[in-house]
Amino acid sequence: MTLNDTAKYLIHADIAADGVVERSDVVGAIFGQTEGLLGDDLDIHDLQQSSKVGRIDVEVASQRGQSIGEVTVATSMDKVETAVLGAALETIERIGPCRATIEVSRIEDVRAATRREVVERARDLLSTAFDDTVMSSDELLESVRESVRVEDVTEYEGYPAGPRVAEGDAIIVVEGRSDVLQLLRYGIKNAVAVEGTDVPEPVADLTRNRTATAFLDGDRGGELIMKELEQVADIDAVAFAPSGRSVEDLTREEVFAALREKVPFKAVSGASAPRELVAATDGSARPAPDVDSNGPRNPVRPIEPDASESTDSGGESSIEPDTSEPETLRSHVRAVIEGESGRVRLLDDAFREVASAPASEAFETVSEAADPPYAVVIDGPLTQRVLDVAAQRGVEQVIARERGQFTKRPTSVRIRTADELRG
């Protein structure tokens, strides 16, 4: 029997009839004697029309005035609905003019059968499909690198670029051709190189029409290019290679780690040492002191007064407590999770709070947010339901008290616990 792609289960039932019956008699009995038995939602005819039940396959043979055979029904319903349908088949008492019985012998999970076939085939391939001429790891990697260099490196207005720069809605600005090649090796095809500290006008124009991230070397040259980009381009975020390293020298893990920890460009714009600000491991920029010619305008206030500070007549400290909002992701985690607040907090890309609610309402809070949040902090376990809506809304990272049980994990959302963030 040919099954459709959505079939989950096969109902196998044995037929015994006191007389000679044919396939059409069996199918007619199934439709006729189950009609109206289970209500409209589980009517076999309607289930076939909606592709929840497949073709009813019957094999029957007659001998000495008796007929025996098997009925097979494919369904894409869940276990409970499939079991109810199987039980309904057993209520059939007549097939054509003959008394008959139908008994479900087993319900087969099609996916389990497919998995068994995959395992058996994999064993065969493991023992027979490999030969002695397989390339070594180094040879294989070099072959892939060469094919990438030849097929994927293109140009945008004369500058080295990945094949998706011209049509994509997001780009990564890097320093040189070798950086573009390195990102291509890791599957990143939307990088474009500026080829020096003098940012070319075509690349600068491109940043004004795309979501642009600058990914720069962790040296003085990277900082100089950032300053140039600040003056002539429209950059949304910035990431740096580790100090003293170049993008072309990074491993796959290091590249994706650096891009995950990018910060909004405006958070480090104008800073004298932007690489140090981007170095925060939680993805936030350390706030630079706001200074003018006369000194700091917003000096850092102490979190707790020293014992030597002056007090008023009531014996309490005269220093006002710091009531400002948390400025980093870790500060929000301390306030929400380590503070056992029992709440969920949504943050924008500058780590400002945009919404807060009880942790039990995390799904509704994320799904109903006016603008998709950049990060979500939950004082509780992260459920599959909340993770799914976070991925749908474009949330980049979620920090929870603990991980839940996930049947599927979106790759677009970075998941961490409070303990992992501290570590």
Beta strands, then each sheet from edge to edge (+ up, - down):
strand 1: 9-17
strand 2: 53-63
strand 3: 66-75
strand 4: 94-95
strand 5: 98-109
strand 6: 154-156
strand 7: 159-161
strand 8: 170-174
strand 9: 191-193
strand 10: 211-216
strand 11: 237-240
strand 12: 263-264
strand 13: 291-292
strand 14: 295-296
strand 15: 343-347
strand 16: 353-358
strand 17: 375-382
strand 18: 397-403
strand 19: 414-417
sheet 1: 2+ 3- 1+ 5- 4+
sheet 2: 6+ 7-
sheet 3: 9+ 8+ 10+ 11+ 12-
sheet 4: 13+ 14-
sheet 5: 16+ 15- 17+ 18+ 19+
end
